[in-house]
Amino acid sequence: MIKKEIAGGVVHKLPLDLQSALSSNPDALAVWGDITPLARNEWICWVTSGKKEETRSVRIEKAISKLKGGMRRPCCWAGCLHR
């Protein structure tokens, strides 16, 4: 069986913890595959910009939930400063 690689962002690579969460949720993964590389970049930056491990875990859970609901970019966030 060939496993398809999950795309990352423009500047940010997809971290393993977010990749694992996406892999285990087909609905969120479907939206992830449909959004632009810039949008993926924003999700990755939002998740990884948390200073504490707890914050990052909560953001991954929220990202999966929001993606499952069809949200294409993180809400209420200034955006990635790295692009």
Summary of the structure (lengths in Angstrom):
residues: 83
radius of gyration: 11.8
end to end distance: 35.2
largest distance: 40.2
contacts: 224
relative contact order: 0.22
helix: 54%
strand: 0%
